């Protein structure tokens, strides 16, 4: 997973990922009308249908610009089985367009339950037939339960060339309540998780020097992110918080290594809902607006790297 992602970043000269986190409020009115007239306002399948049509159009628009997409499963899951079907179809479609698919599922448990969650990466064997139902290349995981909760995912990474991103230092404001707690050995809790993450990935390092076990590090923690880059030399970062949450390209420039690698920066509604923010776009131009926003983000990130003397 990580080798393909890095190769595509270099090919497209773009270390960014588009988050596919659809909400009813994000949907263009013409799509709402189309699905509500056909299925009704109170039918979850109407939302699933419009989400999938919206996602496919955005994916088509950005497939030649970005290396990856990151659908957030909760946005689909709240609409039940049909929502999950839309999530699954979104992953399949993006994968078919050659994009790396990072499933933002934030799972975490132990024993057989963790192994069951890890089927997001490894699929299942039924009567001798293997099925990779989710078609995700990587997923986000919660490390709160320790190694017991992470090992099943690592096993699937090794067996199926997949990846994980461990929550290390998240971008939300209240994350400090837990993640910055001091430990007896003088480390902060997020630093201890960072050290574990680097250790967990030590046996899965690819040719570019990065492991299939990555870390989620928020763009809103500039100094800590730069320190974590030093602390985790073989860990690839998935960086949320750019744009709508306040993180800037200059904030995240230090999350990359001296070659401009080591991180991929995520933006969700800043790209997918871009049509709502500029009156020059008709609502039917939502995919065009997403593509142009993705290009601006690429230029913003590459500009920040160039100011540090880095270019691909």
Secondary structure, DSSP 8 states (H G I E B T S, - for coil): -HHHHHHHHHHHT--EEEEE---GGGS-HHHHHHHHHHH-TT-HHHHHHHHHHHHHHHHHHHTTT-SEEEEBTHHHHTTHHHHHHHHHHHHHHHHHTT-EEEEEEEE---HHHHHHHTHHHH-EEETTEEE--S--SEEEE--TT-HHHHHHHHHHHHHHT-EEEEEEE-SSGGGHHHHT-B-TTS-BHHHHHHHHHHHHTTT-B-TTS-BSEEEEE-TT-HHHHHHHHHH-TT--EEE--BSTTSB-HHHHGGGS-TTS-SEEEEESHHHHTGGGT-TTS-GGGHHHHHHHHHHHHHHHHHHHHHHTT---
